[in-house]
Amino acid sequence: MQFKLDIQKQHLNEKNGLARRGVLHTAHGDVQTPVFMPVGTIAAMKAMYFDTLHKTGADIMLSNVYHLMIQDRFKIIEQLGGLHKFMNWQKPILTDCGGFQAMSLSALNKINEDGVTFRCHLSGAKHHLTPEYSMEIQHKLDTDITMALDECVRHPAKEKYVKNAMYRSLRWAERSKKAFVERPGYGIFGIVQGGADKELRTESVKGLVDIGFDGYAIGGDLAINDGQELMFSVLDYLTPMLPHDKPRYLMGVGKPGDIVGSVLRGVDMFDCVMPARSGRNGQAFTRDGTLNMRNSKYRSDDKPLDEKCKCTACTQHTKAYLHHLFKAKEILGPMLLTEHNIMYYQDLMRGIRKAIEENRYNEFAEGFFE
């Protein structure tokens, strides 16, 4: 089975905007798109069992090269049969390349043409990550979707720096593609950079398409640095430039409204730590809005968190009990809300896919934002 995205063309019409309904075929199974990928950064979902993650309906999850590189963790994982076997997760896995950490841990690294030299945030040991080494690590982890190494830029940044980072990312993308080991069911994505500059983004897309990738991602800097309005304005011109028959992945997004609006603009794949992190901190996403379970108004509330949700928190417990768990600092509270939030996101994606199939996604998006 080859790595590819099958777009269901009958759902491409004026009632769906640019929204696409598809199936991504990988070595470890099919992924229904549009899709949200829960983030298990260090080969684990924080505060959540894998069988619980299965029950939410998640088709694919994400782990991170930097965190699996330090302390030689990936070498042990390779010895034990790869990431799927190590985690006992037999569905597809995408691994982030380490480029995001080059930005988020900028105080601990140095970037040059060859790659990124990290000083480990745990031990202080130095690690040199090149495009070739990132490909080697991801290959040894046996991940279904490999990300080319890129340089992610923290904004605000000078135009010259953004431009240099974009062209360096293109050169790294070419080196990543050459180092990637082609095999059936596995794919490599290039990452579009260029900040909010239309000319730079256009140049990045052209360069990546010329190299030729199995999918195209839009760099995480767009998700974390800029507001929703600017992000949507970039997507308005960017996604139509990307190959129609390849998956489009908006990295690090995000809030439910960001996802709904980005699907409307032709994006297929998303990831974010937000639902799990929010759950661990007492914040719940519901169909009636976002709720803070530490708030005293829930102290005696005997209603479920979300009556339409099928997660453990909603079917077996009340808001009062969830409030009690967080005030008492019981670990069960973060576990229940993490499950709930991941279920909410998967329910949202199921609703998105159904609306596209029924040729009413424009209506669905309008209703969501209202």
C-alpha positions, -999 to +999 in steps of 0.1 A: +000+000+000+014+033-010+014+065+011-012+087-005-042+109+002-075+099-016-096+130-019-134+123-022-140+146-051-178+145-049-176+166-018-156+194-035-183+220-042-194+255-034-213+244-003-181+232+013-158+261+006-123+246+001-129+219+027-117+184+015-128+150+027-102+123+022-085+092+035-047+091+041-033+056+035-002+047+055+018+016+065+000+014+098-035+020+086-059+046+072-064+081+085-097+099+079-093+135+070-097+163+081-079+149+112-067+162+146-036+144+159-032+142+197+004+150+208+023+124+227+056+143+227+078+118+245+061+086+233+033+090+258+000+109+262+003+128+294-024+116+319-041+093+295-040+055+287-035+044+251-067+023+252-086+054+263-070+073+234-082+045+211-118+049+224-118+086+215-115+075+178-080+090+173-065+076+140-030+090+144-008+106+170+024+127+171+057+124+189+088+146+188+124+140+175+141+164+199+126+148+230+133+113+217+168+122+207+181+135+240+195+108+263+196+085+233+160+075+239+155+066+202+183+041+203+165+021+230+132+024+210+149+011+179+163-019+198+129-027+212+112-028+177+103+008+169+079+034+183+047+015+175+058-016+194+074+004+222+042+024+229+018-005+219+002+020+195-004+002+162-020+031+144+000+057+123+025+080+140+038+114+128+071+127+142+079+164+144+115+170+131+129+191+159+127+224+142+101+238+166+124+232+195+151+252+176+128+281+183+112+272+216+145+264+232+164+291+213+184+300+245+199+265+245+209+261+208+229+275+180+218+273+143+241+272+113+240+259+078+248+224+089+220+221+114+211+229+151+233+223+181+211+218+212+222+219+248+199+194+264+174+211+288+177+181+311+214+172+313+232+201+295+248+176+271+252+188+235+233+173+205+238+182+169+207+178+148+212+179+110+186+172+083+203+138+077+203+130+114+167+139+119+158+116+090+179+088+106+162+092+140+127+092+124+136+062+103+148+043+134+116+052+152+097+037+123+073+066+120+047+067+092+051+104+085+085+120+087+089+158+088+118+175+070+140+196+093+131+233+092+140+265+109+110+279+127+111+316+134+098+334+165+080+366+156+084+395+156+116+390+136+135+411+111+126+406+074+162+395+066+161+369+093+128+355+081+140+354+045+173+336+055+155+311+076+131+303+048+159+297+023+178+277+048+147+256+054+145+249+017+181+237+016+175+216+046+143+202+030+163+191+000+189+174+022+160+158+042+144+144+011+177+129-001+183+113+032+147+099+036+144+062+030+116+056+006+094+026+013+057+017+007+033+033+032+057+058+046+059+095+036+079+127+042+064+162+044+081+195+035+074+225+057+064+259+042+081+289+059+082+326+053+063+342+081+035+365+070+053+375+038+033+364+008+063+365-016+084+344+008+056+319+014+051+316-024+088+310-029+088+284-002+059+265-017+075+266-052+108+253-038+092+225-018+070+214-048+101+213-070+118+190-045+087+168-043+071+157-010+043+133+000+026+161+019+031+198+028+030+214+062+026+250+071+052+259+097+042+261+134+053+298+136+020+307+119+001+290+147+019+304+177+031+338+166+002+354+149-035+359+155-064+340+139-072+368+114-036+369+100-034+331+100-066+328+080-054+356+056-022+336+049-042+304+044-065+321+019-037+325-006-014+297+005-035+265+004-046+269-032-009+270-042-003+235-026-007+203-047-043+193-047-036+155-043-013+159-013-022+163+024-020+198+039-009+200+075-012+232+097+013+226+125+005+235+161-032+243+155-049+247+178-081+261+191-114+246+179-123+278+160-088+278+143-095+242+131-130+249+118-118+280+099-087+263+085-107+233+072-128+259+054-096+270+037-085+236+026-063+222+054-065+185+061-044+178+092-039+195+127-020+189+159-018+207+192-010+201+229-039+224+238-066+199+246-044+177+268-026+206+285-058+224+291-073+193+306-044+189+330-050+225+342-088+222+348-100+237+315-127+218+296-138+223+260-176+217+256-203+224+231-214+253+253-180+269+255-148+265+276-153+258+313-128+262+342-135+233+366-116+251+394-144+278+395-164+276+427-197+279+409-194+242+400-189+231+436-225+217+439-233+214+402-249+180+397-250+183+358-226+165+335-198+185+318-213+180+284-245+160+279-237+150+243-202+137+251-195+099+256-163+102+276-159+089+312-161+123+328-194+131+311-211+097+314-200+088+350-194+121+368-207+155+376-192+190+373-192+190+412-171+159+413-146+172+387-144+205+406-137+185+438-109+166+421-091+197+410-095+215+443-082+184+461-054+181+436-063+145+428-046+131+397-079+117+385-091+152+377-064+158+350-069+123+336-107+127+332-104+162+317-076+151+293-098+123+280-128+146+277-109+173+258-094+147+234-129+132+229-143+167+223-117+174+196-123+140+179-161+146+181-154+180+164-135+163+136-162+137+132-187+165+129-165+183+104-161+152+082-199+145+083-207+181+073-184+179+043-198+145+033-233+160+034-222+191+014-230+216+042-197+226+056-202+263+049-233+261+070-215+241+097-187+266+100-211+296+101-231+279+129-200+271+149-187+307+149-222+320+157 
